[in-house]
Amino acid sequence: MESSKSALLAQASETVESKSNNTPYLREIKKFSWLVVVHEISKLLNTGLDRETLTILISLCESGVNPEALAAVVKELARENVGQARKA
């Protein structure tokens, strides 16, 4: 799995170099690279957040949502989810 991630990032880097004049494309590659890193950190911290959720959270922060308030909401939703799972 780790080698496939490395290969994917290497391929992305090569693509960036070959398309260096395409700024929007370059931005998308950089976002994807950051998402891979953030997702790996998320997994190491056992957050249980998938890439789609992380993308949404990052977008909300970039849009000006307070990260601390957002973290509080995510924690509360996780607690509710655990509580519902115990009842089932």
C-alpha positions as CSV (number, residue, x, y, z in Angstrom):
1,M,0.0,0.0,0.0
2,E,2.8,2.4,0.9
3,S,4.6,1.8,-2.4
4,S,1.4,2.6,-4.3
5,K,1.1,5.9,-2.4
6,S,4.7,6.7,-3.2
7,A,4.1,5.8,-6.9
8,L,1.0,8.0,-7.0
9,L,2.8,11.0,-5.5
10,A,5.7,10.4,-7.9
11,Q,3.4,10.3,-10.8
12,A,1.7,13.5,-9.6
13,S,5.0,15.2,-9.3
14,E,6.0,14.2,-12.9
15,T,2.6,15.4,-14.2
16,V,3.1,18.8,-12.4
17,E,6.5,19.2,-14.0
18,S,5.2,18.4,-17.4
19,K,2.2,20.8,-17.0
20,S,4.0,23.6,-15.1
21,N,2.3,26.3,-17.2
22,N,-1.2,25.1,-16.3
23,T,-1.7,26.9,-12.9
24,P,-5.2,25.6,-12.1
25,Y,-4.0,22.0,-12.8
26,L,-1.0,22.6,-10.6
27,R,-3.3,23.8,-7.8
28,E,-5.4,20.7,-8.0
29,I,-2.3,18.4,-7.8
30,K,-1.0,20.4,-4.8
31,K,-4.4,20.1,-3.1
32,F,-4.4,16.3,-3.7
33,S,-0.9,16.0,-2.3
34,W,-1.9,17.9,0.8
35,L,-5.0,15.8,1.2
36,V,-2.9,12.6,1.1
37,V,-0.7,14.0,3.8
38,V,-3.6,15.2,6.0
39,H,-5.4,11.8,5.6
40,E,-2.3,9.9,6.6
41,I,-1.9,12.1,9.7
42,S,-5.6,11.6,10.4
43,K,-5.2,7.9,10.3
44,L,-2.2,8.0,12.6
45,L,-4.3,10.0,15.1
46,N,-7.2,7.5,14.7
47,T,-9.7,10.3,13.9
48,G,-11.8,8.0,11.8
49,L,-12.2,10.8,9.2
50,D,-12.1,9.8,5.5
51,R,-10.7,11.8,2.7
52,E,-14.1,13.2,1.7
53,T,-14.8,14.4,5.2
54,L,-11.4,15.9,5.5
55,T,-11.9,17.7,2.2
56,I,-15.1,19.2,3.4
57,L,-13.5,20.3,6.7
58,I,-10.5,21.9,4.9
59,S,-12.9,23.7,2.6
60,L,-14.9,25.0,5.5
61,C,-11.7,26.3,7.2
62,E,-10.6,27.9,3.9
63,S,-14.0,29.6,3.7
64,G,-13.5,31.2,7.1
65,V,-15.2,28.8,9.5
66,N,-13.5,28.8,12.9
67,P,-11.4,25.6,13.1
68,E,-11.9,25.3,16.9
69,A,-15.7,25.5,16.5
70,L,-15.6,23.1,13.6
71,A,-13.5,20.6,15.7
72,A,-16.1,20.9,18.5
73,V,-18.9,20.1,16.1
74,V,-16.9,17.1,14.7
75,K,-16.3,15.8,18.3
76,E,-19.9,16.2,19.2
77,L,-21.1,14.3,16.1
78,A,-18.6,11.5,16.9
79,R,-19.9,11.3,20.5
80,E,-23.5,11.1,19.2
81,N,-22.5,8.4,16.8
82,V,-20.9,6.4,19.5
83,G,-23.9,6.8,21.7
84,Q,-26.3,5.6,19.0
85,A,-24.0,2.7,18.2
86,R,-24.2,1.6,21.9
87,K,-28.0,1.8,21.9
88,A,-28.3,-0.4,18.8
